[in-house]
Amino acid sequence: METLLVSNKIFTFRDFSPFFKGPVRVVLTKNAERKVVQSYKNLQTALNQKVEVYGVSTGFGNLSNISINPEDQKKLQFNLVRSHATGLGPSIDLGTIRVILFLKLMTYAKGFSGVRLVLVKKIIQFINNDILPVIPKKGSVGASGDLAPLGHMALSLIGEGRVFYKGKNVLSRTALKQAKIKPISLDPKEGLSLINGTQFSTALAIKASLYGESLLKNADLAGALSVENSFSSRNVFRKNIHQLKIHPGQKIAAKNVFNMLTGSQIVSSHSKCGKIQDPYSFRCIPHVHGACRDAFSHATTMINNEINSTSDNPLVLDSKTILSSGHFHAEHVAQALDFLSIAFAEIGAISERRIHYFMKGIEPSIPPFVAINPGLDSGYMIAHVTATSLVSENKTLAHPASVDSLPTSGGQEDHVSMAPWAGNKLIEIQSNVCSILAIELIVAGAANSIASSKIKSGKGTNHLIDILKEHCNYEQGDRPLSSEINKIAHLIMSGEILNKVTQSIKVE
């Protein structure tokens, strides 16, 4: 089990990979402890001096004009948690839940939230015992914090709601009893602090970033296999061509495809075929994949910035300065996720075009639909239809969520980010793209089986052919393809294909 420190170090999305692999252990540094303790003291000093603090001595949202009596301030925190736990739909995955809890700890470790050290240690207990709150996917608009999802997180800390524990979805109080952990009793501001923040949105962004980085590399691999087995030119990926463009992503994509085809006798076998230019979906792989890589770089910069930011409200700056802000507004995350949705939708779109090219047949070697016996066999006709349906779905899902703000809380929260929906639909787009790339690999592998199986493949594409031969029954002809598509998609998602290829060549 990996141990991670809750500290003030700068994190990137890549640092969160362990949370998706299984349980982790976290430790709070002494410096972070001191900051938490001092922040709590600062809040208490302010409250003792009768300073009005939003969500502590006042109501919440459009009810902030209502004063709360001191004897009711603890009850207010419980009421906030219970009333805000209104999410719907299935729960998010365990890895993302672990990330949410850790992100909340990161905010507290900065020392501007005014919560007790005991609350921070309670969250650590949950993580270290892998007691994970059930957090529904739907119900947050990504401003005034991810209120509903974080409400469910907070609910479990007070011994209510449900959690995942030892492989089961159980009542929180049941899990806590088994783990011999007492539920937390909330002090003023703690309920508000738990439900405020961008942790849900940011966790979705982290998950999409981790998966997306691998998906971009796999797109280059699939493109290379299609280039090789469509008898397209390798020369268009040469370094001296792409030096004339400044875009870094374009150069990387071109390099990846070029290197994948090193030593390919299939490529050299048609070097004098007289064909001048290939279709854009082949020739422009570096330009499209490269643009998506650069979009990814820009978006993950914004996501990394949010990871390392404080998104609580109000902020306890010192004992005399407690200020309200809008740090809970997840606009940066929403726009980053929307940008990524467009980028990955394009990865899927150009992959489908390469699949389509094979469907027409390539004279004289590859029959229409890459069918062994065209007419009697339909070949990969409907696999292409499936890819087309996923591309169409992605076009709809790529519509930006961040431009669709709706006012909430009686108009007090009159502009929201919709970052959670941006994240959820991006993850769906990425899943679709994974399946599209799987279909492209299978079709290109089928073309190889028909026309080039006895000719040496490239240094990188050779590994792809071996994997495809292992899992795809090319000799059978027509057959149900769903299981093969799902299997190859799983190998993409798990990183197995990329790991196999990188044994021979470097994929950037």
N, C-alpha and C positions, 0 to 999 in steps of 0.2 A: 504494500500500500504506500503510495507516494505521499510525502509530507510537504505542505506548502505553507509559507509564512504569510500571515496577514500583516503587512507592513506598508510603508509609504513608497516602496519601489515602484518604478514605472512598469506596468504590465502591457502586453499586447494580446491580441486574441489568441495567438499561438500558445500562450502560457496556460490556457484553459483546457487544452487537449486532455489532460488526465481526468478531468471531471466526467468526460463522456466514455471513458474506458472502464470505470467502476468506482467503488468507494475510495475516498481520499481522507487524509488526516490533515487538519490545519492547526496552526499554532499562532497565537497573537504575540508579537514582539513586545518587550518591556516598554519601548518607546511609544508604541501604539497604545498600550495600557495607560500610560501616563496622560496621553492626550485625551483618551476617553474619560478618565477620572476628572481631569481639569475642566473639560467641557461640561460635565454634569455639575461640578461645583459652580461654574459660571452661571448656569441656568438657575440653580437654587438661589444664588445670591440675587439675581434679578427678580425672581418670584417673591423672595422675602422683602424686597424693596417695592413690592406691589406694581412692578412693571407689567403692563398688559402684553401678553404673548399669544399670538394667533394659535388657535387649536389647543390651547392650554387653559387660558382664562376667557377664551371666546369660543363660539361655535365654529363650525367648519363650512368652508365654501360660502355660499350666499347667506349662511347663518352666522357669519363672522361678526355681525353687529350685535349679537346677543351675548351678554356677559355670563360667565359660568362661576358660580359660587365656589370658593376654595374646597369646601367639603364634597363637592360634586366633580372635582377635576379628575380624580382617578376613574370614576364611573364613566366620564366622558370618553376616556381612552378605550375602555372596553366596548362602549357603544359604537365608537368609530370602527373598530376592528370588526365587530359583528355585523354592522350595517353595510360595510363595504365588501364583505365576502359574498359577492353576488355574481361570480363568474359562471359561465355556462360551457357546455360541451365537454369533450374528453380532456383528460389531463395532458399537459405537456410531458415530454420524456424525462427520465430520471437525471440524465446528464445536465439538461437545461435547468432543472430544479436546483441541482448542486451549485451551478454557476450563479443563480439568483441569490442563494444564501451567501455565497462568497463575496459577490458584489456588494451586498448589504454590509458585510463586515468591512470591506474596503472603505466604504463611505464613513462608517463609524470610526475607523482607525485614523481618519484625518482629523478628528476632534472638533467637529462643528455641529454635532447633532444634539448634544445635551442629554444623552441617555446614560443609564448606569452601566458600569462594567459587568454587572451580573447578567444584564440582557445580552450583551455581546458574547459572554461566555456560554449563555444558553444556546445561542445560534451555533456556536462552535460545538457544543454537545450534540446538537442535531446532526451536524455534518459528520462528526467523528463516529457517531453511531449509525450513520446512514439512515436517519429518520427523515424522510423527505415529504414535505407537505404536498398533498394533492392540489394542483393548481390548474384550473380549467383554462383552455386556450383562448376563450372568447370573453369579452366584457370590458376591455380596457381601450380607451381612446388615446392613451399616451400623453396625457397632460393632467396636471395636478398629480402627477405621478401615475404609475400603473396601479390604480387604486384597488380594483377588484382582484386581480391576481395576487397582489401583495397582501390584500385583506385575507385571502385564504392562507398565505404563508404565515401571517401573524396569528391567525385563528389557531393554528396547530401549536404555536408557542404557548398559548394560554390553556392548552389542553382540550381544545374544541376542534371541530372539523375532522378531517381524515388525513392519513399519511400513508406512504408506502414504507413498509418495514418488513425486512426479511422475506421479500418477494410477495408480500400480500398488501392489499388495500384495506386498512383497518382504521378504527376510530383512533384519534390522536391519544386520548386518555389511556386506551389499551396498550398502545406502543410504549408510551412513557412509563406506564406501570411495569411492563416487562423489562424495559431498559433501566428501571430504577432512577428515573429522571423526574423531577418535580416541574409542573408547569409554572410559567412565570406570572407574577402579579404585576401589572403595569403601573408605572409611575406617570405623573404628568408629562406630556409630550411623547411618551414612548409609543403609544398606539399610532399617533399621527406620524411619527418618524418611521415606523415600520411600514406603513401603507404608502408613504410618499417616496418618490424617486423613480428613476428610469430603469431599474434593475431587470424587470421582465423584458422590456423592449431590447435592452442591451444584451441580455442573455440570448435572445433569439438572433440578434445580429452576430454574436460570437459564434453560435452554432453554424449559421449560414456562411460565415467567413471561413471557418475551418473546413467545411465541406466544399465550399466554392473554390478554394485554392487548389485542392486536389482535382476538382472537376475541370478546371481550366487546363491542367496538364494532360488529363485524359482526353480532352477534346483534341489536343495536338496529336496524340497517339492515334486516335481514330482517323483524323484527317490524313495522317501519313499513310496509314494502311489503305485508305481510299485512293490517294494519289498513286500509290504503287500499283494497285490492282485494277485501276481504270486506265492504266498505261498513260498517265499524265506525266508532265515534265518535272523533274527534280530541280532543274536549273533555275526556276523562278524563285527558289528559296535561298539562293546563294547570298553570302554575306555582302559582296560588293554591290549588289542591287539594293539591299535594305539599309546600307549605310547612308543612302541618299535620303532617307527619312529619319526624322529625329525621335519618333515615338519609341520609347524603350520596349513596350509590350510587343510591338510589331517585330522588332529585332529578335526578341526571345522566341516568339512563336515560329518565325522563319528558321531559326537555328535548330529548334527542336525537331521540326519536320525534316530538315536537311540531314541532321545527324541520324534520325531514325532510319533513313534510306541508305546509309553508308554501306557500300558493298553489295547493293541489290542488283542481281543479274536480271531481275524482271525489268528494272528501270533501264539498264543498258541494252536490253534486248530490242527496244523500240527507239533507240536514240536517233535513228535515221529514217523514221517513219514518214517524215514530211509534214507532220502536224505542226502548225505554227503556234497556236494558242489554245489553252484549255479554258473551260467555263470558269466564271468568276468564283464559284463556290470551291474550286480547287486552287486556282491561281491566286486568289485573294484571301486565302486562309490567314496569312500573317497580318493582313490589314484588319480583318474582322476579329479574329481571335486576339490580336494585339490590342485593338481598341477596348475589347472587353477586359483584358488584363490591366490596362491603364485605368479603366473605370474602377476595377477592383482595388487597385492601389490607392486611388483617391478616396473611395468609400471606406476602406479599412483604416485610413488615416483618421477620418472623422470618428469611426467606431472606437479606435484606440484612445482617442482624446476623451470620449465619453466614459470609457472604462476607468480612466484615471481622474475623473472629475467628481466633485461633490454635487449630488442632486437632491439634497434634503431641503425642507422648508418648514418653518423659518430657520435661519442660520444663527447659531450661537457663536458670534465672533469673539466676544469677551463678556465679562460680567455686566457691562453697561451697554453692550451693543448686540441686540437681538433683532435681526432684520428679516423681513419677508422678501422673497425673490421669486423668480420663475425658473429656477434651476431644474425643476421637475419636468419641464417642457422638453419632449424628446424629438424636437424638430430635426436636429442634426442626424440622429439615428434614423428617423423616418426618411429623410432625403437620401441618405446613404443606402438604405435598403431599397428604395425605389430605383435608384441608379443601378444597383446590382440586379434588380428584376429585369430591367431593360437589357442589361449586358448578357445575362444568362438566357433570356429569351432569344437573343440573337445567336448565341452559341447553338441552341437547338434548331433555329431556323436555317442556318447555313449547313448544318449536319443533314437536315432533311433534304436539302437541295442536292447534296452529294448522293444520298440514297436514291433520289429520283433519277439521277443520271444513269445509275445502273439499271433502273427499271426499263429504260428504253432499249437496252441491249447495246453492246459495243462491238461493232463489226470488225473482224469476222469471228472473234473468239468467244464473246459472251452473249448468250441468247437473251431475249427479252425476259424481264423479271428474274434474271439469273436462274432460270428454270432448267433442269436437266433435260426434260422433254416438253418444250413449250407447247401449250394447247392441252396435252394430257395433264401436265403439271402447271400449277399457277405460280410456282416458285415463291418469291418473296413479295408478291403483289400486295397482300393484305398486311404484311409487316410494314410496308411503306404506308399503307392507309393508317395504321395505328400511329406511326410516327407523325403523320400529317395531323391527326386528331390532337395529339399532344402539343404540337406546335401552335395549332389554333387556340387551344386552351391557354397556352402561355401568353399569347398575344392579348387575350382578355385580362389575364392575371397581371400583366405588366403595366396596366393602367396605374398611374401613381396614386398611392393612398394618401400621401401628404397634402394633396390639393383638395381633398374632400373633407374639410373641417366642418364640424357641426357643433353649435354651442350646447353646453351642459350646465348643470348646477344653477338653474334659474338665470342663466346669462352671465354669471360671474366668471365662469370658465368658458369664455366666448370664442376662443380659438384653440384648437387642439391638434396634435400631430398625427394621429392615427398610426403611430409607429408599430404597435403590435400587429395590426392587420398587414402592414407592409412586410413585417417579418414572417408572419405565417404564410402569406402567399408567395414570398420569395422561396421559402423552403419547399413549397409545392412545385414551383417552377423548376427548382434544382432537381427534385425527384423526377419530374418529367424529362428534363434534359438528360439525366442519367440513363433513362430508358431509351431515349432517342439515340444516344451515343452507342448503347448496347446493340440496337438494331443496325446502325451503321457498321459496327464491327462485324456483326454476323453476316451482313450482306457482302461486305468487302472480302470477308473470309470465304464466302461461297463462291465469289468471283475467282478467288485464288484457287479454290478446289477444282473448278471447271477448266480454267485456262492456264494456270501458272504453278500448279502444285509440284511440278518436277523441276522448277527453276528456283534458284536460291533467292530467298527474301533478304531484305536489309538487316543490318545488325540489330536494329530495334524491332522492326516489324516481324522478324522471325519469331520472337517470343509471343507476339500476339497471335500468330498463326498456330503456334503450338497450343496455346490456351484454348483457342476456338475449336481446334480439332478434338481436344479433350472433352469439350462440353456440347458440341454441336454435331449432330448426325448428318453431315452433308451428303453422304452416300445414299441415304434413304430417299431423298427427293422430298415430295410433299409430306408434311407432318405437322402436328400442332406445334406452334412455335413459342407459345406463352412461357413455358417452363425454361426454354433456352434463353429467351430475352431476360426473364427475371434472374436467372443465374448469372449471366454476363453483367447485368446491372448491379447485382450484389458484389461481384468481383471488382467492379469499378468503385462502388461506394466504400467497400472495405479497404481499398488501397492495394489489393493483391495484384491487380494487373500492373499498376504503376511500380510496385516493388519488384516484380518480375523483370520488367523492362529495364529498370535502373541498375540491374545487375551488370548490364552490358554498356549502357550509355547514360550520360547525365541528362536528366530532364529538368529544365529550369522552370 
